[in-house]
Amino acid sequence: MGRGGSIMASMQKRLQKELLALQNDPPPGMTLNEKSVQNSITQWIVDMEGATGTLYEGEKFQLLFKFSGRYPFDSPQVMFTGENIPIHPHVYSNGHICLSILTEDWSPALSVQSVCLSIISMLSSCKEKRRPPDNSFYVRTCNKNPKKTKWWYHESFEDLVYLRKATS
């Protein structure tokens, strides 16, 4: 098997392991949409319910995970999809999420479960439902793939999304 084949085999093995973990022990309020993985192991939909006691309690969302052939060395593409995109300072109306572990802070030690937990935490800590201040401009000018955006993160989590530079 050539190097490319061993990378693909490694990626598929890792995804199978993470798929089983998500099915058997999902993070609170998260469920794998079983239909989404029937045709391809490289694209998943995770159904999410807002945590009790938060601004999003009772709301239902969907996360789309897309995995490249370089996973887990390359982060998955993760975004909200469907009819209900959460109104949050770090979530654009097109579903793109400004979260450092989805780009520059990604590590192969992270997993789908850790990404899900980070997104739950991000939503749960929200104090006010509002879109990022540059939402309209970003949605009009961004690439469809959020990983093609060069995000600039600020030290303050509250200001994280304000500094962003779109890449071409």
N, CA and C atoms as an extended XYZ file, in Angstrom:
504
Properties=species:S:1:pos:R:3:atomname:S:1:resname:S:1:resid:I:1 pbc="F F F"
N         0.845       -1.165        0.000 N   MET     1
C         0.000        0.000        0.000 CA  MET     1
C         0.893        1.231        0.000 C   MET     1
N         0.633        2.188       -0.905 N   GLY     2
C         1.414        3.417       -0.969 CA  GLY     2
C         1.102        4.325        0.204 C   GLY     2
N         1.884        5.389        0.293 N   ARG     3
C         1.718        6.326        1.409 CA  ARG     3
C         0.306        6.918        1.435 C   ARG     3
N        -0.231        7.307        0.272 N   GLY     4
C        -1.583        7.859        0.198 CA  GLY     4
C        -2.623        6.872        0.687 C   GLY     4
N        -2.435        5.592        0.330 N   GLY     5
C        -3.364        4.557        0.775 CA  GLY     5
C        -3.325        4.347        2.269 C   GLY     5
N        -2.133        4.425        2.857 N   SER     6
C        -2.032        4.233        4.305 CA  SER     6
C        -2.623        5.421        5.059 C   SER     6
N        -2.503        6.630        4.491 N   ILE     7
C        -3.123        7.802        5.113 CA  ILE     7
C        -4.638        7.655        5.080 C   ILE     7
N        -5.183        7.233        3.943 N   MET     8
C        -6.635        7.044        3.831 CA  MET     8
C        -7.113        5.952        4.782 C   MET     8
N        -6.356        4.861        4.877 N   ALA     9
C        -6.734        3.774        5.788 CA  ALA     9
C        -6.703        4.259        7.231 C   ALA     9
N        -5.703        5.059        7.563 N   SER    10
C        -5.591        5.619        8.908 CA  SER    10
C        -6.766        6.546        9.205 C   SER    10
N        -7.122        7.390        8.231 N   MET    11
C        -8.249        8.306        8.392 CA  MET    11
C        -9.546        7.533        8.579 C   MET    11
N        -9.767        6.514        7.758 N   GLN    12
C       -11.005        5.734        7.862 CA  GLN    12
C       -11.089        4.994        9.190 C   GLN    12
N        -9.972        4.455        9.646 N   LYS    13
C        -9.941        3.756       10.935 CA  LYS    13
C       -10.278        4.728       12.070 C   LYS    13
N        -9.682        5.905       12.017 N   ARG    14
C        -9.942        6.924       13.044 CA  ARG    14
C       -11.417        7.353       13.010 C   ARG    14
N       -11.961        7.586       11.815 N   LEU    15
C       -13.358        7.997       11.711 CA  LEU    15
C       -14.307        6.912       12.205 C   LEU    15
N       -13.998        5.644       11.908 N   GLN    16
C       -14.829        4.537       12.414 CA  GLN    16
C       -14.845        4.535       13.938 C   GLN    16
N       -13.678        4.740       14.530 N   LYS    17
C       -13.555        4.766       15.987 CA  LYS    17
C       -14.361        5.931       16.577 C   LYS    17
N       -14.241        7.107       15.969 N   GLU    18
C       -14.971        8.275       16.461 CA  GLU    18
C       -16.473        8.146       16.234 C   GLU    18
N       -16.849        7.522       15.140 N   LEU    19
C       -18.259        7.280       14.850 CA  LEU    19
C       -18.880        6.404       15.930 C   LEU    19
N       -18.189        5.321       16.280 N   LEU    20
C       -18.675        4.433       17.349 CA  LEU    20
C       -18.769        5.166       18.681 C   LEU    20
N       -17.772        5.982       18.989 N   ALA    21
C       -17.787        6.741       20.244 CA  ALA    21
C       -18.974        7.700       20.282 C   ALA    21
N       -19.252        8.348       19.160 N   LEU    22
C       -20.369        9.290       19.103 CA  LEU    22
C       -21.714        8.567       19.194 C   LEU    22
N       -21.803        7.377       18.622 N   GLN    23
C       -23.035        6.592       18.706 CA  GLN    23
C       -23.253        6.049       20.112 C   GLN    23
N       -22.192        5.550       20.733 N   ASN    24
C       -22.316        4.874       22.030 CA  ASN    24
C       -22.281        5.804       23.232 C   ASN    24
N       -21.600        6.933       23.118 N   ASP    25
C       -21.452        7.841       24.258 CA  ASP    25
C       -21.432        9.292       23.773 C   ASP    25
N       -22.566        9.762       23.226 N   PRO    26
C       -22.573       11.120       22.679 CA  PRO    26
C       -22.510       12.180       23.776 C   PRO    26
N       -21.955       13.350       23.470 N   PRO    27
C       -21.994       14.453       24.433 CA  PRO    27
C       -23.456       14.807       24.739 C   PRO    27
N       -23.718       15.420       25.884 N   PRO    28
C       -25.098       15.760       26.256 CA  PRO    28
C       -25.780       16.616       25.184 C   PRO    28
N       -26.986       16.222       24.812 N   GLY    29
C       -27.759       16.982       23.834 CA  GLY    29
C       -27.359       16.754       22.392 C   GLY    29
N       -26.433       15.838       22.144 N   MET    30
C       -25.957       15.567       20.783 CA  MET    30
C       -26.345       14.149       20.366 C   MET    30
N       -26.735       14.007       19.102 N   THR    31
C       -27.043       12.695       18.540 CA  THR    31
C       -26.566       12.660       17.100 C   THR    31
N       -25.898       11.579       16.748 N   LEU    32
C       -25.479       11.404       15.363 CA  LEU    32
C       -26.712       11.126       14.515 C   LEU    32
N       -26.862       11.835       13.420 N   ASN    33
C       -27.928       11.577       12.465 CA  ASN    33
C       -27.476       10.375       11.637 C   ASN    33
N       -28.034        9.210       11.946 N   GLU    34
C       -27.573        7.946       11.341 CA  GLU    34
C       -27.664        7.947        9.816 C   GLU    34
N       -28.680        8.595        9.259 N   LYS    35
C       -28.826        8.639        7.798 CA  LYS    35
C       -27.638        9.329        7.136 C   LYS    35
N       -27.048       10.293        7.846 N   SER    36
C       -25.977       11.092        7.242 CA  SER    36
C       -24.715       10.290        6.966 C   SER    36
N       -24.514        9.182        7.651 N   VAL    37
C       -23.284        8.408        7.465 CA  VAL    37
C       -23.498        7.140        6.639 C   VAL    37
N       -24.702        6.931        6.151 N   GLN    38
C       -24.973        5.714        5.383 CA  GLN    38
C       -24.219        5.676        4.061 C   GLN    38
N       -24.059        6.819        3.416 N   ASN    39
C       -23.411        6.850        2.101 CA  ASN    39
C       -21.942        7.223        2.142 C   ASN    39
N       -21.530        7.922        3.191 N   SER    40
C       -20.144        8.384        3.251 CA  SER    40
C       -19.703        8.558        4.692 C   SER    40
N       -18.534        8.038        4.995 N   ILE    41
C       -17.996        8.202        6.348 CA  ILE    41
C       -17.329        9.566        6.510 C   ILE    41
N       -17.197       10.324        5.425 N   THR    42
C       -16.484       11.602        5.499 CA  THR    42
C       -17.404       12.812        5.657 C   THR    42
N       -18.691       12.580        5.822 N   GLN    43
C       -19.619       13.692        6.044 CA  GLN    43
C       -20.698       13.244        7.020 C   GLN    43
N       -20.769       13.923        8.154 N   TRP    44
C       -21.727       13.569        9.205 CA  TRP    44
C       -22.600       14.764        9.529 C   TRP    44
N       -23.820       14.476        9.966 N   ILE    45
C       -24.678       15.497       10.557 CA  ILE    45
C       -24.925       15.081       11.998 C   ILE    45
N       -24.713       16.017       12.901 N   VAL    46
C       -24.950       15.777       14.323 CA  VAL    46
C       -26.097       16.683       14.743 C   VAL    46
N       -27.158       16.071       15.264 N   ASP    47
C       -28.297       16.827       15.778 CA  ASP    47
C       -27.967       17.284       17.186 C   ASP    47
N       -28.310       18.529       17.480 N   MET    48
C       -27.941       19.135       18.752 CA  MET    48
C       -29.151       19.824       19.363 C   MET    48
N       -29.286       19.687       20.669 N   GLU    49
C       -30.337       20.397       21.396 CA  GLU    49
C       -29.682       21.339       22.394 C   GLU    49
N       -30.196       22.567       22.464 N   GLY    50
C       -29.662       23.554       23.402 CA  GLY    50
C       -29.743       23.043       24.833 C   GLY    50
N       -28.697       23.296       25.606 N   ALA    51
C       -28.603       22.785       26.980 CA  ALA    51
C       -29.623       23.457       27.900 C   ALA    51
N       -30.109       22.685       28.856 N   THR    52
C       -31.036       23.178       29.870 CA  THR    52
C       -30.407       24.340       30.632 C   THR    52
N       -31.202       25.366       30.884 N   GLY    53
C       -30.732       26.509       31.656 CA  GLY    53
C       -29.925       27.523       30.869 C   GLY    53
N       -29.879       27.378       29.537 N   THR    54
C       -29.132       28.317       28.695 CA  THR    54
C       -30.101       29.094       27.811 C   THR    54
N       -29.590       30.080       27.111 N   LEU    55
C       -30.411       30.849       26.171 CA  LEU    55
C       -30.969       29.970       25.047 C   LEU    55
N       -30.354       28.827       24.821 N   TYR    56
C       -30.731       27.954       23.703 CA  TYR    56
C       -31.538       26.731       24.145 C   TYR    56
N       -31.957       26.701       25.390 N   GLU    57
C       -32.710       25.560       25.919 CA  GLU    57
C       -33.913       25.260       25.022 C   GLU    57
N       -34.048       23.991       24.652 N   GLY    58
C       -35.168       23.544       23.839 CA  GLY    58
C       -35.011       23.778       22.345 C   GLY    58
N       -34.020       24.559       21.933 N   GLU    59
C       -33.807       24.789       20.502 CA  GLU    59
C       -33.040       23.616       19.900 C   GLU    59
N       -33.309       23.343       18.639 N   LYS    60
C       -32.651       22.240       17.946 CA  LYS    60
C       -31.819       22.795       16.793 C   LYS    60
N       -30.610       22.257       16.679 N   PHE    61
C       -29.664       22.683       15.649 CA  PHE    61
C       -29.060       21.453       14.981 C   PHE    61
N       -28.404       21.676       13.852 N   GLN    62
C       -27.649       20.611       13.190 CA  GLN    62
C       -26.249       21.116       12.877 C   GLN    62
N       -25.280       20.255       13.150 N   LEU    63
C       -23.884       20.528       12.815 CA  LEU    63
C       -23.479       19.621       11.663 C   LEU    63
N       -22.820       20.184       10.683 N   LEU    64
C       -22.291       19.418        9.559 CA  LEU    64
C       -20.788       19.281        9.747 C   LEU    64
N       -20.310       18.044        9.764 N   PHE    65
C       -18.879       17.742        9.846 CA  PHE    65
C       -18.448       17.173        8.502 C   PHE    65
N       -17.394       17.745        7.910 N   LYS    66
C       -16.799       17.200        6.689 CA  LYS    66
C       -15.334       16.923        6.975 C   LYS    66
N       -14.887       15.716        6.626 N   PHE    67
C       -13.525       15.280        6.918 CA  PHE    67
C       -12.746       15.116        5.623 C   PHE    67
N       -11.555       15.692        5.582 N   SER    68
C       -10.693       15.533        4.409 CA  SER    68
C        -9.888       14.241        4.564 C   SER    68
N        -9.191       13.869        3.525 N   GLY    69
C        -8.331       12.690        3.566 CA  GLY    69
C        -7.147       12.856        4.508 C   GLY    69
N        -6.931       14.073        5.009 N   ARG    70
C        -5.822       14.329        5.935 CA  ARG    70
C        -6.261       14.306        7.398 C   ARG    70
N        -7.533       14.008        7.653 N   TYR    71
C        -7.995       13.914        9.037 CA  TYR    71
C        -7.304       12.730        9.702 C   TYR    71
N        -6.834       12.822       10.921 N   PRO    72
C        -7.010       13.849       11.940 CA  PRO    72
C        -5.904       14.916       11.957 C   PRO    72
N        -5.004       14.890       10.991 N   PHE    73
C        -3.932       15.891       10.984 CA  PHE    73
C        -4.454       17.250       10.535 C   PHE    73
N        -5.546       17.230        9.806 N   ASP    74
C        -6.231       18.440        9.372 CA  ASP    74
C        -7.600       18.455       10.053 C   ASP    74
N        -8.007       19.589       10.570 N   SER    75
C        -9.288       19.678       11.283 CA  SER    75
C       -10.459       19.412       10.346 C   SER    75
N       -11.562       18.939       10.900 N   PRO    76
C       -12.757       18.803       10.068 CA  PRO    76
C       -13.333       20.186        9.762 C   PRO    76
N       -14.074       20.264        8.679 N   GLN    77
C       -14.856       21.472        8.410 CA  GLN    77
C       -16.145       21.298        9.209 C   GLN    77
N       -16.457       22.244       10.078 N   VAL    78
C       -17.637       22.139       10.939 CA  VAL    78
C       -18.434       23.424       10.828 C   VAL    78
N       -19.737       23.275       10.598 N   MET    79
C       -20.604       24.448       10.541 CA  MET    79
C       -22.027       24.054       10.892 C   MET    79
N       -22.796       25.029       11.328 N   PHE    80
C       -24.215       24.794       11.545 CA  PHE    80
C       -24.885       24.758       10.186 C   PHE    80
N       -25.914       23.927       10.066 N   THR    81
C       -26.632       23.791        8.812 CA  THR    81
C       -28.122       23.656        9.118 C   THR    81
N       -28.931       23.725        8.101 N   GLY    82
C       -30.365       23.536        8.297 CA  GLY    82
C       -31.105       24.841        8.512 C   GLY    82
N       -32.339       24.702        8.970 N   GLU    83
C       -33.245       25.841        9.112 CA  GLU    83
C       -32.929       26.733       10.303 C   GLU    83
N       -32.338       26.188       11.357 N   ASN    84
C       -32.144       26.948       12.591 CA  ASN    84
C       -30.654       27.095       12.899 C   ASN    84
N       -30.099       28.225       12.518 N   ILE    85
C       -28.701       28.550       12.836 CA  ILE    85
C       -28.741       29.369       14.126 C   ILE    85
N       -28.011       28.964       15.175 N   PRO    86
C       -28.094       29.727       16.426 CA  PRO    86
C       -27.641       31.180       16.261 C   PRO    86
N       -28.347       32.068       16.931 N   ILE    87
C       -27.942       33.472       16.968 CA  ILE    87
C       -26.953       33.591       18.115 C   ILE    87
N       -25.699       33.816       17.758 N   HIS    88
C       -24.605       33.807       18.734 CA  HIS    88
C       -23.490       34.710       18.207 C   HIS    88
N       -22.757       35.401       19.088 N   PRO    89
C       -21.690       36.302       18.639 CA  PRO    89
C       -20.572       35.638       17.838 C   PRO    89
N       -20.467       34.305       17.890 N   HIS    90
C       -19.403       33.604       17.164 CA  HIS    90
C       -19.942       32.672       16.085 C   HIS    90
N       -21.226       32.855       15.743 N   VAL    91
C       -21.841       32.034       14.698 CA  VAL    91
C       -22.459       32.971       13.664 C   VAL    91
N       -21.977       32.871       12.445 N   TYR    92
C       -22.500       33.688       11.358 CA  TYR    92
C       -23.809       33.093       10.847 C   TYR    92
N       -24.631       33.922       10.213 N   SER    93
C       -25.952       33.471        9.769 CA  SER    93
C       -25.878       32.404        8.680 C   SER    93
N       -24.712       32.206        8.061 N   ASN    94
C       -24.535       31.127        7.084 CA  ASN    94
C       -24.056       29.826        7.749 C   ASN    94
N       -23.945       29.831        9.087 N   GLY    95
C       -23.554       28.626        9.817 CA  GLY    95
C       -22.086       28.535       10.178 C   GLY    95
N       -21.247       29.416        9.647 N   HIS    96
C       -19.817       29.384        9.968 CA  HIS    96
C       -19.605       29.710       11.439 C   HIS    96
N       -18.668       28.989       12.048 N   ILE    97
C       -18.388       29.114       13.476 CA  ILE    97
C       -16.969       29.639       13.657 C   ILE    97
N       -16.835       30.696       14.432 N   CYS    98
C       -15.516       31.244       14.753 CA  CYS    98
C       -15.064       30.602       16.062 C   CYS    98
N       -14.281       29.547       15.953 N   LEU    99
C       -13.816       28.783       17.113 CA  LEU    99
C       -12.407       28.288       16.789 C   LEU    99
N       -11.448       28.664       17.608 N   SER   100
C       -10.038       28.430       17.274 CA  SER   100
C        -9.679       26.959       17.081 C   SER   100
N       -10.337       26.034       17.785 N   ILE   101
C        -9.968       24.619       17.607 CA  ILE   101
C       -10.377       24.082       16.240 C   ILE   101
N       -11.191       24.836       15.509 N   LEU   102
C       -11.575       24.405       14.165 CA  LEU   102
C       -10.547       24.820       13.122 C   LEU   102
N        -9.568       25.613       13.547 N   THR   103
C        -8.528       26.048       12.603 CA  THR   103
C        -7.158       25.935       13.254 C   THR   103
N        -6.594       27.057       13.665 N   GLU   104
C        -5.189       27.075       14.088 CA  GLU   104
C        -4.905       26.327       15.380 C   GLU   104
N        -5.868       26.162       16.258 N   ASP   105
C        -5.635       25.430       17.503 CA  ASP   105
C        -6.027       23.953       17.409 C   ASP   105
N        -6.283       23.481       16.197 N   TRP   106
C        -6.606       22.063       16.014 CA  TRP   106
C        -5.388       21.210       16.330 C   TRP   106
N        -5.638       20.053       16.899 N   SER   107
C        -4.599       19.064       17.175 CA  SER   107
C        -5.174       17.690       16.858 C   SER   107
N        -4.367       16.769       16.330 N   PRO   108
C        -4.861       15.409       16.085 CA  PRO   108
C        -5.352       14.713       17.355 C   PRO   108
N        -4.973       15.238       18.523 N   ALA   109
C        -5.456       14.664       19.785 CA  ALA   109
C        -6.926       15.012       20.028 C   ALA   109
N        -7.441       16.027       19.327 N   LEU   110
C        -8.853       16.388       19.457 CA  LEU   110
C        -9.706       15.420       18.649 C   LEU   110
N       -11.003       15.446       18.915 N   SER   111
C       -11.917       14.513       18.256 CA  SER   111
C       -13.242       15.205       17.960 C   SER   111
N       -14.124       14.497       17.283 N   VAL   112
C       -15.469       15.006       17.037 CA  VAL   112
C       -16.148       15.308       18.369 C   VAL   112
N       -15.980       14.420       19.339 N   GLN   113
C       -16.595       14.649       20.646 CA  GLN   113
C       -16.058       15.920       21.294 C   GLN   113
N       -14.756       16.156       21.220 N   SER   114
C       -14.208       17.366       21.840 CA  SER   114
C       -14.684       18.621       21.111 C   SER   114
N       -14.850       18.550       19.792 N   VAL   115
C       -15.405       19.678       19.041 CA  VAL   115
C       -16.848       19.924       19.482 C   VAL   115
N       -17.628       18.852       19.590 N   CYS   116
C       -19.022       18.986       20.040 CA  CYS   116
C       -19.092       19.617       21.428 C   CYS   116
N       -18.249       19.160       22.340 N   LEU   117
C       -18.237       19.719       23.699 CA  LEU   117
C       -17.850       21.197       23.689 C   LEU   117
N       -16.910       21.580       22.846 N   SER   118
C       -16.515       22.988       22.742 CA  SER   118
C       -17.662       23.845       22.220 C   SER   118
N       -18.409       23.318       21.264 N   ILE   119
C       -19.542       24.070       20.716 CA  ILE   119
C       -20.661       24.169       21.754 C   ILE   119
N       -20.917       23.086       22.484 N   ILE   120
C       -21.902       23.136       23.574 CA  ILE   120
C       -21.494       24.201       24.586 C   ILE   120
N       -20.233       24.201       24.973 N   SER   121
C       -19.719       25.166       25.942 CA  SER   121
C       -19.841       26.596       25.415 C   SER   121
N       -19.502       26.793       24.154 N   MET   122
C       -19.590       28.117       23.545 CA  MET   122
C       -21.026       28.638       23.601 C   MET   122
N       -21.985       27.802       23.209 N   LEU   123
C       -23.385       28.224       23.235 CA  LEU   123
C       -23.877       28.414       24.667 C   LEU   123
N       -23.500       27.508       25.554 N   SER   124
C       -23.989       27.553       26.938 CA  SER   124
C       -23.504       28.781       27.698 C   SER   124
N       -22.345       29.301       27.336 N   SER   125
C       -21.794       30.455       28.051 CA  SER   125
C       -22.285       31.790       27.485 C   SER   125
N       -23.088       31.752       26.446 N   CYS   126
C       -23.575       32.973       25.806 CA  CYS   126
C       -24.524       33.730       26.739 C   CYS   126
N       -24.307       35.034       26.848 N   LYS   127
C       -25.130       35.892       27.714 CA  LYS   127
C       -26.179       36.679       26.934 C   LYS   127
N       -25.969       36.828       25.626 N   GLU   128
C       -26.898       37.611       24.811 CA  GLU   128
C       -26.902       37.056       23.389 C   GLU   128
N       -28.093       36.787       22.866 N   LYS   129
C       -28.200       36.309       21.492 CA  LYS   129
C       -28.017       37.487       20.542 C   LYS   129
N       -26.941       37.441       19.771 N   ARG   130
C       -26.697       38.448       18.743 CA  ARG   130
C       -25.728       37.861       17.718 C   ARG   130
N       -25.801       38.380       16.521 N   ARG   131
C       -24.887       37.963       15.457 CA  ARG   131
C       -23.563       38.710       15.600 C   ARG   131
N       -22.509       38.163       15.002 N   PRO   132
C       -21.240       38.897       14.972 CA  PRO   132
C       -21.454       40.257       14.292 C   PRO   132
N       -20.732       41.285       14.724 N   PRO   133
C       -20.941       42.621       14.163 CA  PRO   133
C       -20.682       42.716       12.660 C   PRO   133
N       -19.829       41.853       12.120 N   ASP   134
C       -19.533       41.899       10.680 CA  ASP   134
C       -20.294       40.823        9.902 C   ASP   134
N       -21.395       40.324       10.470 N   ASN   135
C       -22.137       39.220        9.868 CA  ASN   135
C       -22.528       39.486        8.410 C   ASN   135
N       -23.170       40.607        8.136 N   SER   136
C       -23.662       40.887        6.776 CA  SER   136
C       -22.529       40.904        5.760 C   SER   136
N       -21.451       41.599        6.082 N   PHE   137
C       -20.307       41.669        5.171 CA  PHE   137
C       -19.684       40.288        4.982 C   PHE   137
N       -19.467       39.593        6.084 N   TYR   138
C       -18.831       38.276        6.011 CA  TYR   138
C       -19.643       37.314        5.151 C   TYR   138
N       -20.941       37.237        5.395 N   VAL   139
C       -21.789       36.288        4.668 CA  VAL   139
C       -21.798       36.602        3.169 C   VAL   139
N       -21.735       37.874        2.812 N   ARG   140
C       -21.708       38.265        1.390 CA  ARG   140
C       -20.384       37.940        0.716 C   ARG   140
N       -19.287       37.960        1.470 N   THR   141
C       -17.960       37.890        0.845 CA  THR   141
C       -17.161       36.628        1.145 C   THR   141
N       -17.622       35.782        2.036 N   CYS   142
C       -16.811       34.638        2.473 CA  CYS   142
C       -16.828       33.484        1.481 C   CYS   142
N       -15.864       32.602        1.634 N   ASN   143
C       -15.808       31.346        0.913 CA  ASN   143
C       -16.847       30.411        1.531 C   ASN   143
N       -17.383       29.479        0.765 N   LYS   144
C       -18.362       28.533        1.323 CA  LYS   144
C       -17.744       27.634        2.386 C   LYS   144
N       -16.452       27.419        2.293 N   ASN   145
C       -15.740       26.596        3.267 CA  ASN   145
C       -15.165       27.513        4.346 C   ASN   145
N       -15.653       27.401        5.599 N   PRO   146
C       -15.153       28.285        6.655 CA  PRO   146
C       -13.662       28.113        6.934 C   PRO   146
N       -13.092       26.978        6.550 N   LYS   147
C       -11.659       26.765        6.767 CA  LYS   147
C       -10.814       27.622        5.827 C   LYS   147
N       -11.439       28.227        4.819 N   LYS   148
C       -10.728       29.110        3.895 CA  LYS   148
C       -10.647       30.536        4.438 C   LYS   148
N       -11.233       30.770        5.605 N   THR   149
C       -11.161       32.082        6.247 CA  THR   149
C        -9.979       32.095        7.195 C   THR   149
N        -9.231       33.169        7.161 N   LYS   150
C        -8.145       33.362        8.125 CA  LYS   150
C        -8.734       34.148        9.290 C   LYS   150
N        -9.030       33.437       10.352 N   TRP   151
C        -9.622       34.079       11.525 CA  TRP   151
C        -8.515       34.710       12.349 C   TRP   151
N        -8.769       35.882       12.882 N   TRP   152
C        -7.866       36.537       13.827 CA  TRP   152
C        -8.543       36.494       15.174 C   TRP   152
N        -7.914       35.826       16.120 N   TYR   153
C        -8.513       35.659       17.444 CA  TYR   153
C        -7.953       36.690       18.402 C   TYR   153
N        -8.813       37.237       19.214 N   HIS   154
C        -8.448       38.234       20.214 CA  HIS   154
C        -8.285       37.521       21.543 C   HIS   154
N        -7.530       38.108       22.458 N   GLU   155
C        -7.310       37.472       23.757 CA  GLU   155
C        -8.606       37.274       24.526 C   GLU   155
N        -9.523       38.210       24.415 N   SER   156
C       -10.798       38.113       25.117 CA  SER   156
C       -11.752       37.256       24.303 C   SER   156
N       -12.338       36.237       24.922 N   PHE   157
C       -13.265       35.360       24.215 CA  PHE   157
C       -14.444       36.162       23.679 C   PHE   157
N       -14.897       37.165       24.418 N   GLU   158
C       -16.027       37.978       23.978 CA  GLU   158
C       -15.716       38.719       22.679 C   GLU   158
N       -14.449       39.096       22.473 N   ASP   159
C       -14.071       39.846       21.281 CA  ASP   159
C       -13.499       38.960       20.178 C   ASP   159
N       -13.535       37.668       20.380 N   LEU   160
C       -12.904       36.717       19.473 CA  LEU   160
C       -13.285       36.937       18.019 C   LEU   160
N       -14.547       37.141       17.756 N   VAL   161
C       -15.031       37.172       16.394 CA  VAL   161
C       -14.811       38.520       15.704 C   VAL   161
N       -14.564       39.568       16.441 N   TYR   162
C       -14.487       40.888       15.837 CA  TYR   162
C       -13.299       41.061       14.907 C   TYR   162
N       -12.268       40.312       15.118 N   LEU   163
C       -11.077       40.457       14.291 CA  LEU   163
C       -10.967       39.275       13.342 C   LEU   163
N       -11.351       39.498       12.097 N   ARG   164
C       -11.360       38.436       11.120 CA  ARG   164
C       -10.881       38.990        9.790 C   ARG   164
N       -10.117       38.199        9.101 N   LYS   165
C        -9.649       38.611        7.782 CA  LYS   165
C       -10.036       37.521        6.797 C   LYS   165
N       -10.812       37.868        5.797 N   ALA   166
C       -11.200       36.900        4.771 CA  ALA   166
C       -10.018       36.668        3.843 C   ALA   166
N        -9.833       35.427        3.461 N   THR   167
C        -8.784       35.103        2.498 CA  THR   167
C        -9.426       34.784        1.167 C   THR   167
N        -8.674       34.943        0.131 N   SER   168
C        -9.235       34.683       -1.196 CA  SER   168
C        -8.967       33.276       -1.623 C   SER   168
